[in-house]
Amino acid sequence: MDLDLRKLRYFVAVAERLHFGRAAEDLHIAQPVLSRQIRALEKDLGASLFARDSHGVELTDAGRQLLDDAGPLLASVRAVRRRVSVAGRGSQRLVIGFRTGIPVIPAARVFESRNPDVVVDVQRMEWDDQATMLLDGRVDVGFVRLPVDETGLRLTPLYTEPLMVALPSDHRLAGKEEVSEADLDGEPVVWHADPSTQPTRRPHPDSGVRARGVEEKLEHVAAGRGISFVARSETVFYSRPDISYVPIPELAPEQVCLAVAESRTSRMVDDFLAAAQETAEITAECGNYEMWQPQARR
C-alpha cells in the first residue's frame, strides 16, 4: 500500500508534540479525526507508532524510525512542488547554496558557459539549516562544510582548508605565528554548533556561549566572551581590527563538500557538480588548500 502523505504529516505533528490535542489544534482538525488518521496509518504500516497510557503519549521504536525517515521524505515532496512550479512558469533556475568563505562564482561561471539558458541564483546557508534547505528544495545544490547531517543527502568531497583560532585583538596569543591546543587550555569557547562536532576537545564543552553564524560568533569573540574557530577562507571575508586570527596546525582541516538531496537527479545538477569539481582544484591552489583525501575526512 502506498504511504499516504497526509497521514504522514499528521503523524509528524503528533510525534513532534507528543500530544494529540495540541497537534490537532495546530493542524486545524478535530482531535477524533486526527486519532482515526493515525490509527489508519498504523494499520497501513502494520506497526504501532505510539504508546498511549494515562501518563501521556510516547513514540514506539517503529514510531521513532518513521519520524527519522519522514523528515527527508516530506522535504523531498516540497522540493518537487517547488521545481514543478518553476518549470510551470517556463523558466530554468538552479539555486546554489553556500557557506561563508566558500567561492561559488568559479563553478557558477563554468556552469553558465555550458548552460546559458539556466538562471543561476545563490543562497547563503548557516551550519544549522544547510541540510534542511537542500532537502526542502530551497537550494538545489550546496557547498557545505562538515560536519553536516547527511541523512537524505549525497556528498561529493572537494577540498580541505586549514582552521584558524579567532581571538580578541588584545588576547595574550593575538599576533602569534601559530598556537597549539595546549595554549588554549582553560579558554571559554564560542560554539557555533553541537560541542561534540567542534574541532578541539581541549576547552570544556560547557564553557563559553553558543552562536548562530559567523557574524554572531565573531561579535562574542570581539567582546571577550571566548575564542572560536573559523576556516581560513572565512578570515578573508571577516577581517576586522578587534579580532586576531592565528593558525592552529594541530587541528584537522575542515572539509568542503558539494551536497545534493539523494532524491534530486537532473542533468543541471550533474553539470554543476562537474563544474564544481573542475574548479575545486583551482580554488584549492589559489587558497593554498589541499584537495580532499579520503583518509582526511572525520
JODA-V988506 format. One record per residue. RES is the residue in one small letter. SS is DSSP state (helix for helix, strand for strand, loop for the rest). PSI is psi in whole degrees, 0 to 359 (999 if undefined). D_LAST is the distance of its C-alpha to the last C-alpha in Angstrom with 2 decimals. Layout:
RES | SS | PSI | D_LAST
RES | SS | PSI | D_LAST
This chain:
m | loop | 137 | 39.97
d | loop | 148 | 38.06
l | loop | 123 | 35.93
d | loop | 116 | 37.92
l | helix | 328 | 35.76
r | helix | 314 | 38.25
k | helix | 323 | 38.00
l | helix | 319 | 34.21
r | helix | 321 | 34.42
y | helix | 317 | 36.89
f | helix | 314 | 34.64
v | helix | 321 | 31.74
a | helix | 316 | 34.25
v | helix | 318 | 35.38
a | helix | 324 | 31.96
e | helix | 332 | 30.72
r | helix | 339 | 33.94
l | loop | 41 | 34.93
h | loop | 116 | 38.47
f | helix | 321 | 40.69
g | helix | 310 | 43.12
r | helix | 322 | 40.70
a | helix | 317 | 38.89
a | helix | 320 | 42.29
e | helix | 316 | 43.31
d | helix | 328 | 40.23
l | helix | 351 | 40.75
h | loop | 42 | 44.47
i | loop | 163 | 45.69
a | loop | 145 | 47.76
q | helix | 318 | 46.04
p | helix | 324 | 48.04
v | helix | 316 | 46.89
l | helix | 316 | 43.24
s | helix | 319 | 43.77
r | helix | 321 | 45.45
q | helix | 322 | 42.64
i | helix | 318 | 40.04
r | helix | 323 | 42.33
a | helix | 321 | 42.73
l | helix | 318 | 38.99
e | helix | 321 | 38.69
k | helix | 318 | 41.56
d | helix | 318 | 39.95
l | helix | 345 | 36.72
g | loop | 32 | 38.58
a | loop | 146 | 36.53
s | loop | 128 | 37.09
l | loop | 335 | 34.61
f | strand | 144 | 36.00
a | strand | 119 | 37.63
r | strand | 128 | 40.65
d | strand | 188 | 42.80
s | loop | 342 | 44.85
h | loop | 347 | 41.82
g | strand | 207 | 40.12
v | strand | 134 | 37.59
e | strand | 152 | 34.31
l | strand | 140 | 31.93
t | loop | 177 | 32.16
d | helix | 319 | 29.27
a | helix | 322 | 30.39
g | helix | 318 | 30.53
r | helix | 321 | 27.00
q | helix | 317 | 25.82
l | helix | 322 | 28.01
l | helix | 320 | 26.81
d | helix | 320 | 23.15
d | helix | 336 | 24.42
a | helix | 323 | 27.08
g | helix | 302 | 25.08
p | helix | 325 | 23.60
l | helix | 312 | 26.97
l | helix | 324 | 29.11
a | helix | 322 | 26.96
s | helix | 321 | 27.39
v | helix | 317 | 31.12
r | helix | 322 | 31.30
a | helix | 319 | 29.53
v | helix | 317 | 32.12
r | helix | 317 | 34.89
r | helix | 313 | 33.70
r | helix | 321 | 33.52
v | helix | 320 | 36.89
s | helix | 317 | 38.44
v | helix | 315 | 37.38
a | helix | 324 | 38.64
g | helix | 336 | 41.82
r | loop | 4 | 42.56
g | loop | 21 | 42.58
s | loop | 155 | 39.65
q | loop | 128 | 36.36
r | strand | 136 | 33.57
l | strand | 122 | 29.85
v | strand | 121 | 27.90
i | strand | 122 | 24.79
g | strand | 148 | 22.46
f | strand | 155 | 20.71
r | loop | 153 | 18.96
t | loop | 133 | 20.78
g | loop | 345 | 20.57
i | loop | 119 | 19.41
p | loop | 126 | 22.49
v | loop | 326 | 23.81
i | helix | 319 | 27.27
p | helix | 313 | 26.70
a | helix | 321 | 25.37
a | helix | 321 | 27.96
r | helix | 317 | 30.77
v | helix | 317 | 30.01
f | helix | 314 | 29.83
e | helix | 327 | 33.06
s | helix | 335 | 34.89
r | helix | 344 | 34.39
n | loop | 67 | 34.95
p | loop | 344 | 37.68
d | loop | 1 | 38.72
v | loop | 130 | 35.44
v | strand | 125 | 35.04
v | strand | 123 | 31.55
d | strand | 157 | 30.67
v | strand | 149 | 27.69
q | strand | 122 | 26.39
r | strand | 143 | 24.23
m | loop | 153 | 21.52
e | loop | 171 | 20.00
w | loop | 328 | 16.67
d | loop | 358 | 18.56
d | loop | 4 | 20.53
q | helix | 318 | 18.54
a | helix | 317 | 18.00
t | helix | 317 | 21.60
m | helix | 328 | 23.15
l | helix | 319 | 21.75
l | helix | 326 | 22.89
d | loop | 4 | 26.30
g | loop | 359 | 27.20
r | loop | 331 | 27.57
v | loop | 134 | 25.09
d | loop | 319 | 25.15
v | strand | 144 | 22.01
g | strand | 145 | 19.58
f | strand | 118 | 17.36
v | strand | 158 | 14.45
r | strand | 136 | 11.71
l | loop | 150 | 8.44
p | loop | 152 | 8.29
v | loop | 148 | 11.38
d | loop | 112 | 13.28
e | loop | 1 | 13.20
t | loop | 121 | 16.43
g | loop | 5 | 19.03
l | strand | 155 | 17.06
r | strand | 121 | 16.47
l | strand | 138 | 13.73
t | strand | 110 | 14.36
p | strand | 141 | 11.98
l | strand | 298 | 14.32
y | strand | 172 | 13.29
t | strand | 158 | 11.40
e | strand | 148 | 13.45
p | loop | 158 | 13.90
l | strand | 149 | 14.13
m | strand | 153 | 17.59
v | strand | 132 | 19.13
a | strand | 125 | 21.96
l | strand | 151 | 25.07
p | strand | 147 | 28.62
s | loop | 338 | 30.84
d | loop | 14 | 32.91
h | loop | 152 | 30.08
r | loop | 336 | 30.70
l | loop | 357 | 27.63
a | loop | 137 | 28.36
g | loop | 355 | 29.16
k | loop | 157 | 27.55
e | loop | 324 | 26.01
e | strand | 163 | 22.77
v | loop | 166 | 21.80
s | loop | 168 | 19.74
e | loop | 323 | 18.03
a | helix | 327 | 21.23
d | helix | 337 | 23.30
l | helix | 4 | 21.89
d | loop | 132 | 22.86
g | loop | 355 | 24.90
e | loop | 131 | 24.14
p | loop | 149 | 23.97
v | strand | 139 | 21.05
v | strand | 106 | 21.35
w | strand | 141 | 18.49
h | loop | 5 | 17.81
a | loop | 197 | 16.06
d | loop | 126 | 15.39
p | helix | 333 | 15.07
s | helix | 344 | 12.40
t | helix | 358 | 9.99
q | loop | 155 | 11.29
p | loop | 341 | 9.95
t | loop | 147 | 12.60
r | loop | 1 | 14.14
r | loop | 302 | 17.44
p | loop | 150 | 19.47
h | loop | 132 | 20.58
p | loop | 341 | 18.89
d | loop | 357 | 22.46
s | loop | 160 | 23.66
g | loop | 202 | 24.30
v | strand | 166 | 24.42
r | strand | 148 | 22.51
a | loop | 154 | 22.81
r | loop | 118 | 22.34
g | loop | 157 | 21.76
v | helix | 317 | 21.74
e | helix | 314 | 25.54
e | helix | 320 | 25.83
k | helix | 315 | 23.15
l | helix | 331 | 25.00
e | helix | 318 | 28.33
h | helix | 320 | 27.32
v | helix | 312 | 26.16
a | helix | 329 | 29.43
a | loop | 357 | 31.38
g | loop | 18 | 30.03
r | loop | 354 | 28.31
g | loop | 174 | 25.06
i | strand | 171 | 22.50
s | strand | 180 | 19.40
f | strand | 138 | 16.54
v | strand | 154 | 16.70
a | strand | 151 | 15.49
r | helix | 323 | 18.16
s | helix | 331 | 19.68
e | helix | 332 | 20.39
t | helix | 334 | 22.53
v | helix | 320 | 24.81
f | helix | 335 | 25.49
y | loop | 55 | 26.06
s | loop | 123 | 28.15
r | loop | 147 | 30.47
p | loop | 340 | 32.83
d | loop | 7 | 31.86
i | strand | 139 | 28.21
s | strand | 132 | 26.90
y | strand | 127 | 23.49
v | strand | 133 | 22.44
p | strand | 146 | 19.63
i | loop | 82 | 17.31
p | loop | 337 | 16.00
e | loop | 331 | 14.31
l | loop | 142 | 11.44
a | loop | 142 | 8.33
p | loop | 161 | 9.45
e | strand | 138 | 9.03
q | strand | 134 | 8.57
v | strand | 127 | 11.89
c | strand | 160 | 12.71
l | strand | 131 | 16.08
a | strand | 144 | 16.53
v | strand | 148 | 19.68
a | strand | 139 | 21.03
e | loop | 329 | 21.24
s | loop | 352 | 24.94
r | loop | 110 | 25.45
t | loop | 126 | 26.95
s | loop | 158 | 29.27
r | helix | 322 | 30.35
m | helix | 315 | 29.65
v | helix | 317 | 25.97
d | helix | 319 | 25.74
d | helix | 320 | 27.65
f | helix | 322 | 25.43
l | helix | 316 | 22.28
a | helix | 318 | 24.15
a | helix | 320 | 25.19
a | helix | 320 | 21.74
q | helix | 321 | 20.49
e | helix | 318 | 23.66
t | helix | 347 | 23.43
a | helix | 321 | 19.73
e | helix | 320 | 20.84
i | helix | 315 | 23.64
t | helix | 316 | 21.56
a | helix | 318 | 19.11
e | helix | 316 | 22.21
c | helix | 324 | 24.06
g | loop | 3 | 21.34
n | loop | 39 | 20.52
y | loop | 184 | 16.92
e | strand | 140 | 15.13
m | strand | 143 | 14.94
w | loop | 136 | 11.55
q | loop | 137 | 10.87
p | helix | 321 | 9.23
q | helix | 348 | 8.05
a | helix | 343 | 6.37
r | loop | 133 | 3.78
r | loop | 999 | 0.00
